[in-house]
Amino acid sequence: METVQNYRIEFLKVHPKNNEFFDDISGQEYEQFKTSIQNEGILTPLIVAPDMTVISGHQRLKACRELGFEMVPIIIRQDIKTEDDKMVALLAANFGRTKNDETKQRKVAVEYVKLRGNKRGGDRKSNCDYRSLKLSQDQIANELGVSVRTLNEMLDIERKLTPEVRELLDSGAFTKTTASKILVKLSKEEQAELLSSFGTVIHEGATQRQMQEYVDMIRGLENEVEGYKLKLKNAKGKPENTVDELIEEKNKLKAERREEYERAEKYKRDLEAAKKQKSKELTDVQSAKEKLEQQVKALQEKIAAQDKVVPIVNVKAKTSKEPPLRNPSFDLITSTEFYNICDAFIDSLCTYAQEIEFDQPSAEERASYNEAIKDVEANIKKIKAALATKKAS
């Protein structure tokens, strides 16, 4: 069993390639991490090589130095002897950290496979050093804690994609699935042609289906180019302008195809934007409908309460010669009429919401709807005035 011992912090060394393969914790998460160490100390010892190079625990070491710790618990791995041993242990101990950058994760996988190799035979039970053995893909995936499929995807992306395509992947322009199923199968030349022809639309975001369409377009153009090459070959000995015309025709067709596809993609984006706008309008109408329903309910409750205590006709005249006094404001509209108006208005809102959802309403329909709103708003004002009059009387 490996012994835990306390060691002076100033003698510990950061692995020189740690930041090349792994990101530091930062921001609020790092501050919480430091607070935890300050309150509870180091719960998991740092793993170091015999020369005191840190293998696992760089974030703990960094936090302890900032907090002014003098001693930290460590475990010395005596089996780590060479620089390659240090690198293998560093990569295996830290691979899969949730906060690590995807680009660095792929670099770790490639470097680890390079160091551990692909076994073509051999005995894992022999007496030679464990790290000197060459491992199979399955064994490497097991050591890194990932599936063989995931490991192969990472290796293919890092090895087969051009830096420009990998940059788009890491920016989120398309998914790892799209990259591993479609793009890694393209040659370097095809990838360059893909970005030359559709780089603008890919940068805005591309689904797996869209990417396959772009690739099919590129390969279709390549087939046409091959046809033109054959024509050029057959054109040898003919006037020079014949060859120039064929080249110009090829380039013109290529440009036309590209513009045609870009127009189609723009149309798709415009449709999507229109759909989102209609969805927002529907949401706004539904919100207005719910607000009006609440207002109608509150007014209904007020009217019901007023009808119980306030008579429509004031039978007590000031003198016998004066006619009975009526409440003119309340006579403008009865509560039953108000309920009917509100119900009709809510129904019209529902109808309008359906029109927005399935079709854009006509100008006449909009005018009718706006007129209905004005009518109901006018009647609501009348009711409020009648209620105020009743309260005053």
FITI-551606 format. One record per residue: x, y, z of N, C-alpha, C in turn; residue in three letters. Coordinates in pm, whole numbers, plus 50000, padded with zeros to 5 digits. Layout:
<sites>
XYZXYZXYZALA
...
</sites>
This chain:
<sites>
500854988050000500005000050000500885012550000MET
500545022149917501345034349906501135043150029GLU
502225048850079502185056550202501865071150175THR
500995076850257500685091150250501635098450344VAL
502265108850295503155116750379502965131650350GLN
503235139950448503155154450429504495159450375ASN
504385168750278505605173350211505515188450193TYR
506695194950201506715209450187506345213350045ARG
505435223050035504835226649907505825232849809ILE
506865239449860507795246349769508655236749689GLU
508725223949730509545214349659508775206649551PHE
507475208949541506655202149440506715209549308LEU
506735202049197506865208049063505635204948978LYS
505145215148909504045213348813504585206048691VAL
503815196448640504235189648517504275199848403HIS
505355200748327505505211348226504465210848115PRO
503815199548093502835198447985501395197548035LYS
501205200148164499845199048217498875208548149ASN
499275221448134498375231248073498195229247923ASN
499105221947860498945218847719497775209347696GLU
497525200747793496495190447777495255192647864PHE
495365200947968494245202448060494035217048099PHE
492755220848115492405234548155492385235748307ASP
492675247748355492535250648497491075253348530ASP
490695250648654489375254948702489425270148716ILE
488325276948689488335291548695487005296848747SER
486975309948771485735316648809485195312448945GLY
483885312548954483215309449081483505295249128GLN
483595286049032483865272149068485215270849139GLU
486215278249089487535277649152487505284049291TYR
486775295049307486685301349438486015292149539GLU
484975285049496484325275249585485265263849619GLN
486065259749520487065249249540488075253449646PHE
488565265749636489525271049733488915271849874LYS
487665276449879486985277450009486865263850075THR
486555253649995486445240050048487765235350105SER
488865238150035490185234050084490545241850211ILE
490205254650213490505262850331489765257750454GLN
488535253250434487715248650547487995234250587ASN
488245225750489488355211450517489745205650494GLU
490625213350430491955208250401491965199450276GLY
493105193050250493255184050135492765170150177ILE
491665165850117491095152750152491725141450070LEU
492145144449947492765134449860494215138349836THR
495155129949872496575133449855496935135649708PRO
497945143949683498465146049549499305133949510LEU
499285130249381500125119549331501335125849263ILE
502535121649304503745127549248504715116549206VAL
505625120249112506705111249073507845112449174ALA
508795103149171509915103949267510695117049264PRO
510695124149149511395136949143510505148649186ASP
509325145549244508375155149298507595162849189MET
507545157249068506685162948964505255158348989THR
504325167848994502925164449024502305157248903VAL
501675146048931500965138348828499465141248836ILE
498935140848954497515143648977497375152849097SER
496715164449077496505173749187496995187749160GLY
497105191549032497595204948999496675215849051HIS
495365213649048494435223849097494515225249249GLN
494695213949317494865214449463496155221649499ARG
497235218749424498515225349451498395240449430LEU
497765244449322497595258649292496815265649404LYS
495705259549447494875265549552495635266449684ALA
496395256049718497145255949844498225266749846CYS
498865268849732499865279549725499225293149744ARG
498075295249684497375308149698496875310149841GLU
496535299349909496035300250047497165300750150LEU
498415299050105499545300050197499855287250273GLY
499395275850225499725263150290501225260450278PHE
501815254450381503225250750378503415236050348GLU
502475227650390502585213150373501305207850307MET
501485197450225500335190650164500585175650168VAL
499505167550176499685152950174499975148150032PRO
500935139050017501275133749885501455118649892ILE
501355112449774501725098449757502775097949646ILE
503935091849674505005091149574504885077849500ILE
504755078849367504665066949281506075063049237ARG
506625053049303507985048849272508105041949136GLN
506965037349081507015030348951507095040048833ASP
506945053048858507045063048751508505067448743ILE
509185062848636510635064848629511065074348516LYS
510505072448397510945080348281509985091748252THR
510375100448157509495111448117508225106048051GLU
508355095247973507165089147913506245083548020ASP
506835077848125506015072748238505215084148300ASP
505875095448318505185107048375504025111448285LYS
504295111948154503255116548061502065106948059MET
502345093848054501265083848054500425085148181VAL
501085086448295500365087548422499555100548429ALA
500145111548380499435124448379498175123748295LEU
498285118248174497145117548083496055108348138LEU
496445096748188495465087148238494755092348362ALA
495495099348450494915104048576493925115448557ALA
494135123448451493315135548434492365135248317ASN
492435124848233491555124148115490095123348159PHE
489225130448084487785129648112487305139748213GLY
488185149148257487705159648347486605167548278ARG
485475169348349484275175048287484495189048231THR
485415196648290485605210448247486675211948139LYS
487275200848099488365202048001487825204947862ASN
488595212747787488225216547652488195204347560ASP
487205204047467487075192547377488325190747291GLU
488915201847248490125200947166491245194247244THR
491395197847370492435191847454492145177147484LYS
490875173847500490525159847524490975151147407GLN
490765156047285491195148347168492715147247164ARG
493415158047199494875157647202495375147447303LYS
494695146547416495065136647518494935122547461VAL
493805119947394493575106647338494655102947236ALA
494985112347147496005109747044497365107147109VAL
497735115347205499025113847271499105100847350GLU
498015097347415497995085147496498145072747407TYR
497445072647294497545061447200498965060647144VAL
499575072147119500935072247066501915066147167LYS
501715069447294502615064347397502355049647430LEU
501105045947430500755032147469500725022747351ARG
500585028447230500685020547108499495011547083GLY
499545004146974498534994046940499194980446938ASN
498834972247035499464959247051499144949946935LYS
500164942946886499964932646784500214918946844ARG
500134917946973500454905647044501134909447173GLY
501654899947250502354903247373501604898147493GLY
502234899447606501694893547728501594904247836ASP
500384907247877500184917247983500674911948118ARG
500864898748131501234892748259502744890548273LYS
503484895548175504944893748183505524902248294SER
506824900448322507474907448432507984921348394ASN
507844925148264508354938348224507434949448274CYS
507944961648272507194973248321505854974448249ASP
504814976748326503444977548272503324988048163TYR
503974999948184503835010648087504625008447960ARG
505544998947961506324996447840505594987247743SER
504514981047786503754972147699502914980147600LEU
502734974847482501844980747384500444975047403LYS
499464983847405498094979547434497224979647309LEU
496164971747314495174971847207494264983947224SER
493454986547121492504997747128491524995747243GLN
491074983547262490144980647372490774983747507ASP
492034979847525492724981947653492954996847678GLN
493315004147572493525018647588492225025447625ILE
491135021947556489835027847588489445024947732ALA
489725012847777489405009147915490205017348015ASN
491495019647986492325027748077491845042248083GLU
491345047347971490865061147968489425062448016LEU
488745051048030487375051448080486345055647977GLY
486605052447849485645055647742485415043047660VAL
484375043447576484115032247486485115032647370SER
485295021147304486175020547188485655029747078VAL
484325030147064483735038746962484065053446987ARG
483925057947112484245071847146485715074847121THR
486585065547159488015067447138488325068846989LEU
487745059946908487995060546763487475073446701ASN
486315078246750485775090846700486735102446729GLU
487265102746851488195113446889489465112746805MET
489975100746783491185099146703490955103346558LEU
489825099046501489525102546362489385117546344ASP
488675124146437488465138646427489805145946433ILE
490665141946525491935148846542492915145946429GLU
492855133846375493835129846274493395133046131ARG
492095132046104491625132645966491035146045924LYS
490545153846019489985166845982491065177445973LEU
490875186745882491815197945870491625207345990THR
492625215346024492485224746137491285234046121PRO
490995238245998489875247445974488535240646007GLU
488395228145967487155220845995487035217946144VAL
488145214446209488105211946354487715224646429ARG
488195236046381487855248846445486345251346439GLU
485725248346324484265249846312483535240246405LEU
484055228046416483445218246507483495223346651LEU
484645228146693484795232846832484005245546860ASP
483665253146754482845265246772481355261846782SER
480985249146755479595245046764478815245946635GLY
479515247746521478825248946392478135235946352ALA
478675224646398478055211546376478495202246488PHE
477885190546496478115181546609479255171846583THR
479705165246691480735155046678480225143346595LYS
478925140446606478355129546527478465132546378THR
478145144946341478265149046201479715147746154THR
480645151946239482055151246202482515136846183ALA
482135128046278482635114346274481945105746168SER
480695109046134479955100946037480125105745893LYS
480435118545875480475124045739481845129845706ILE
482315139345786483465147445747484785139845751LEU
484935130445845486215123145852486405114245730VAL
485355111845654485455103545534485905111445411LYS
485985124745426486395133245315487915134545311LEU
488445135945192489865138845178490135153245220SER
491405156645238491775170345273491305180145164LYS
491425175845039490995184344928489485186544930GLU
488735175844960487275177044965486845186145080GLU
487535185345193487225194145306487485208745269GLN
488585211045199488895224745157487845229945060ALA
487395221444967486365225344871485035227744942GLU
484755219745042483515221345119483475235045185LEU
484575239145248484615252145314484625263545213LEU
485275261345099485295271544996483895274144940SER
483115263444925481795264744863480705268344963SER
480755262345083479645263945178480095268545316PHE
481315274045324481825278145455480945288045527GLY
480345297345452479505307745514478285301745582THR
477585293045510476365287245568476695277045676VAL
477815269845663478215260245766478545267645895ILE
479185279245883479565287046001478335291246082HIS
477215293246015475975297146084475295285246152GLU
475755273146121475185261246182474635251746078GLY
475005239046088474565229145990474195216146060ALA
473025210646026472625197646079473355186646003THR
473205174346051473835163145983473265161445842GLN
471955163245828471335161945696471845172645601ARG
471925185145650472415196045566473865193645523GLN
474685188845618476085186445586476215175645479MET
475365165345487475415154945385475025160645248GLN
474075169845246473685176245121474845184345064GLU
475565191645150476705199245103477765190045041TYR
478025178945111479035169545063478615163444929VAL
477335159944918476835154344792476995164344678ASP
476755177244710476925187644609478385188444564MET
479305188144662480725188844631481145177144542ILE
480705165244579481095153444503480445153344365ARG
479215158844357478575159944227479345169144136GLY
479825180344193480625189644115481955183344072LEU
482525175144162483775168644128483595159244009GLU
482465152144008482185143143896482065151043765ASN
481415162743775481275171043655482635176443611GLU
483475179743709484815184543676485615173643603VAL
485455161143651486145150143584485675148943439GLU
484365151343419483845151043283484475161843196GLY
484655173543255485285184443180486755181343152TYR
487415174743248488795171043225488915161843104LYS
487955152543093487945143542979487745151342849LEU
486825161142855486595169442737487855177242699LYS
488545182142802489785189542777490845180642714LEU
490885168342763491835158842708491555156342561LYS
490255154942529489865152642389490035165142303ASN
490155176542371490255189142297491685192542257ALA
492605183742294494005186342259494155187442107LYS
494915197242065495115199341923494095208541861GLY
493015211441938491995220441887492395234841921LYS
491695244541865492045258641893492055261442043PRO
492955270242085493125273242227491845278542290GLU
491045286442214489835292342272488815281542310ASN
488875269742243487965258742278488245253942420THR
489505252642454489895248442590489475259042692VAL
489705271642661489325282442753487825282742776ASP
487065280342670485605280342683485145269142775GLU
485765257342762485385246042849485695249242996LEU
486855255143021487215258743159486245269143215ILE
485925278943134484985289343178483605283543206GLU
483185274343119481865267943138481845259943268GLU
482935253043296483015245243421482925254343543LYS
483705265143544483695274343658482355281243675ASN
481705284343564480405290743569479365281343630LYS
479395268743588478445258943643478655257143792LEU
479915256543833480235254843974479705266444057LYS
479895278744006479415290644077477895290944083ALA
477235286943973475775286843970475215276944071GLU
475825265244078475355255244174475495260344318ARG
476605266744344476855271944479475835282644514ARG
475585291944423474625302744447473215297144464GLU
472895286944386471565280744395471355274744533GLU
472355267944582472225261644712472175272144824TYR
472985282644810472975293144912471625300244917GLU
470995302044800469655307944798468645298944869ARG
468765285944845467865276444909468035276745061ALA
469275277645105469525278045249468995290945310GLU
469145302045239468615314845288467105314145299LYS
466455307945201464995306545205464575298345327TYR
465335287745356465025279545474465155287745601LYS
466215295745609466415303945729465315314345744ARG
464895320345633463815330245637462505323845684ASP
462235311745636461025304645679461065301845829LEU
462225297945876462365295046019462155307646102GLU
462685318846053462515331546125461055335746126ALA
460345333846013458925337246007458115328646102ALA
458485315946110457795306746201457965311146346LYS
459185315246381459435319946518458645332646548LYS
458525341646447457785354046466456315351146490GLN
455735341846412454315338346431454105331946567LYS
455065323846608454965317546740454955328046849SER
455785338446832455825349346931454495356846933LYS
453925359446814452635366446808451555358346877GLU
451565345346856450575336746919450715337247070LEU
451965336947116452205337647261451705350747318THR
451955361847247451485374947293449965375547301ASP
449275369947200447815369947200447275361447314VAL
447895349947336447445341247445447645348147580GLN
448745355347592449005362647716447955373647736SER
447615380947628446595391447637445235385347672ALA
444945373847614443665367047641443555363447789LYS
444635357747844444625353947985444475366148076GLU
445135377048039445025389348119443605394848117LYS
442965394847999441595399747988440615390748062LEU
440875377848057440005368648132440035371648280GLU
441245374648331441375378248473440635391248504GLN
440775401048414440085413848434438565412048430GLN
438085403948334436645401348323436125394648450VAL
436875384848499436445377848620436355387348739LYS
437355396348751437335405948862436145415348851ALA
435835420148729434695429148708433375421948734LEU
433295409448693432075401748719431805400648869GLN
432865398248945432705397049090432265410349151GLU
432835421449102432455434749154431005437849121LYS
430575434848997429205437748956428215429449035ILE
428565416649056427665407949133427485413249274ALA
428565418049334428475423449469427675436349472ALA
427825444949370427095457549364425605455249340GLN
425265445549256423845442949225423055438849349ASP
423745433449448423035428749568422615440249659LYS
423345451349652423075461949751422615475249691VAL
422815477449561422475490349501421305488649405VAL
420165495549429419035494349338419295502249209PRO
418675497549098418805504648971418035517748978ILE
416855518149048416025530149056416045535349200VAL
416265548149215416205554549345414765559249367ASN
413995551849448412545554649462412275566349555VAL
413295571049626413075582049719413415595149650LYS
412375602249604412595615249542412735625849650ALA
413435636549614413635647149712412315653949749LYS
411405655749654410085661449681409065653249606THR
407815654849644406755647049579406565651149435SER
407035663349400406845667849263407955662649168LYS
409085658749228410185654149143410015639449105GLU
410345635648982410225621648940411275613249012PRO
411055600149018412075591249078413405592849006PRO
414495592349086415835593749029416385580248984LEU
416945580148865417585567848816419105570148812ARG
419805559348810421265560048798421625559548649ASN
421845571148584422035571248438423285563448394PRO
424365563748474425575556748434425355541748429SER
424665536448528424445522048532423505517548422PHE
422575526748380421625523048274422305521148139ASP
423545525648126424205524447997424365509947954LEU
424595500948049424785486848016424495478348139ILE
423855467048119423565458048231424685448048246THR
424715441548362425765431748386425675420148289SER
424455415848253424295404748158424885408248022THR
424605420847978425165425247851426695425547857GLU
427185429747969428645430347984429275416447974PHE
428615406748041429135392948034429145388147890TYR
428075391047817427975386647678429075392947592ASN
429315405747615430355412847538431725406747566ILE
432005404247694433305398747731433485384747672CYS
432425376647679432505363147621432775363747472ASP
432075372947404432265374447259433685379047228ALA
434205387747312435545392847290436595381847309PHE
436405373747410437335362647435437275352647321ILE
436055350147272435925341147156436665346647035ASP
436565359847015437255365846900438765364846916SER
439245365847041440665364047065441115349947030LEU
440315340047068440635326147036440695324146885CYS
439695329746816439655328446670440885334946608THR
441215346646657442385353746603443665346146630TYR
443775340046749444965332146781445115320546685ALA
443985314046651444035303046556444465307946418GLN
443985319846378444355325346248445855328046241GLU
446405333146350447845335846353448625322846346ILE
448105312546414448825299846418448865293146281GLU
447775293646207447705286046082447795294645957PHE
447475307645970447535316045850447575330645894ASP
448175338845814448225353145845446855359445819GLN
446255366345918444935372345896444985383545792PRO
443865385345724443795395845623443675409545689SER
443815420045608443715433645661442315436245716ALA
441285430945647439905432745694439695425745828GLU
440255413745841440115406445967440805413746081GLU
441975419146050442675426746154441875439046195ARG
441295446046095440515457946125439305454346210ALA
438645443046175437485438546252437885435246395SER
439045428746408439525425146541439825437646624TYR
440515447346562440855459646633439605467546671ASN
438575467246585437315473946615436645467446735GLU
436715453946740436115446746853436805450546983ALA
438125451846976438875455847096438415469547144ILE
438265478947050437845492547088436455492447151LYS
435535484547093434175483847147434185478647290ASP
434925467947311434935462147446435605471547544VAL
436695478047502437365487547591436415498947628GLU
435585503447531434635514147559433605509547661ALA
433105497247643432105492047736432685489647875ASN
433965485547879434595483648009434685496948083ILE
434995507548011435035520848073433665524748127LYS
432615521448051431265524448097430945517148227LYS
431325504448230431065496548352431815502348470ILE
433085506048448433835511748559433205524648608LYS
432725532648512432075545248552430785542348629ALA
430045532148584428785528648654429085523748793ALA
430125515648808430495510748940430915522149031LEU
431635531848975432055543349057430855551749101ALA
429865553049010428655560449043427875553549153THR
427755540249140427015532449242427685533849379LYS
429035533049373429735534049501429505547549566LYS
429485557949482429295571549536427865573349589ALA
426855566749524425485568349569425195559949692SER
</sites>
